[in-house]
Amino acid sequence: MEMKFDVKTGPVRLSGYALKIRRVINGVLRPHYTKGEVDSKSVNESISELNTKLYNVLVDRYKIPKDAIVNINLSFEVVDNKVKVLDISADVYDRDDILSKNVTEDLKKMV
């Protein structure tokens, strides 16, 4: 049986992306777990492998700080109780301290 899904983490801190990926994938697969169509243990092992690969790119390779915001879009299918990624994209939003300080000062003046 072929099952294809599209999931989005939504904006989340880099330090929390792994948990969010796990939650959204398990969320869309929950009905298939209860029907016994998919083995949750095998799927979660493959999610752990996926999260390790994401960490290698985001943190090890690009040195993105843990307080940066990421939004990961993932298209995948379940093959032999494993998550097989078909397409993935990540939007990264880094904190801008200068802009944040200026906006905060202006907001304090207005309030």
C-alpha positions in Angstrom: 0.0 0.0 0.0 1.4 3.4 -1.0 0.7 6.3 1.3 1.9 9.8 0.5 1.7 12.8 2.8 2.6 16.5 3.0 3.4 18.0 6.4 4.6 21.3 7.7 6.2 22.1 11.1 5.1 25.7 11.0 7.5 28.2 12.5 9.5 26.6 15.3 12.8 27.3 17.1 15.6 25.2 15.7 16.1 23.7 19.1 12.6 22.2 18.8 12.3 21.1 15.2 13.0 17.4 15.9 10.1 17.0 18.3 7.8 19.0 15.9 8.8 16.8 12.9 8.0 13.7 15.0 4.6 15.1 16.2 3.4 16.1 12.7 4.4 12.9 11.1 2.9 10.8 13.9 -0.2 13.0 13.7 -0.9 12.2 10.1 -0.1 8.5 10.6 -2.1 8.0 13.8 -5.2 6.6 11.9 -2.9 4.1 10.1 -1.3 3.1 13.4 -4.7 2.3 14.9 -5.8 0.3 11.9 -2.5 -1.7 12.1 -1.5 -0.6 8.6 1.8 0.9 9.8 4.2 -0.1 12.6 4.8 3.0 14.8 8.1 1.7 16.2 9.6 1.3 12.7 8.3 4.7 11.6 9.7 6.4 14.7 13.1 4.8 14.1 13.1 6.3 10.6 12.0 9.7 11.9 15.0 9.6 14.3 17.3 8.9 11.3 15.6 11.8 9.4 16.1 14.2 12.4 19.8 13.2 12.6 20.2 14.1 8.9 18.4 17.4 9.4 20.6 18.2 12.4 23.8 17.4 10.3 22.7 19.9 7.7 21.2 22.7 9.9 23.5 22.7 12.8 26.7 20.9 11.8 27.0 22.2 8.3 25.4 25.7 8.4 25.9 26.5 12.1 22.3 27.8 12.5 21.8 29.1 16.0 19.3 27.2 18.2 17.2 30.3 18.7 16.7 30.7 14.9 13.2 30.0 13.6 12.8 27.2 11.0 9.8 26.1 9.0 10.2 22.7 7.4 7.9 21.4 4.7 8.1 17.7 4.1 6.6 15.4 1.5 7.0 11.7 2.2 5.6 8.3 1.8 5.6 5.3 4.0 7.4 2.3 2.4 8.0 -0.9 4.4 7.1 1.0 7.6 9.8 3.6 6.9 9.5 7.3 6.1 10.8 7.9 2.6 11.3 11.6 1.9 10.1 12.6 -1.5 10.7 16.4 -1.1 11.8 18.7 1.6 12.3 22.4 2.0 13.3 24.6 5.0 12.9 28.3 5.6 15.3 29.7 8.1 14.6 33.0 9.9 17.5 34.2 12.0 17.1 36.7 14.8 18.0 40.3 14.0 19.1 41.9 17.3 19.4 45.5 16.0 15.9 45.4 14.4 14.4 43.8 17.4 15.9 46.4 19.7 14.6 49.3 17.5 11.1 47.8 17.2 11.0 47.2 21.0 12.0 50.8 21.7 9.4 52.2 19.3 6.7 50.0 20.8 7.6 51.1 24.3 7.2 54.7 23.2 3.8 54.0 21.8 2.4 52.1 24.7 
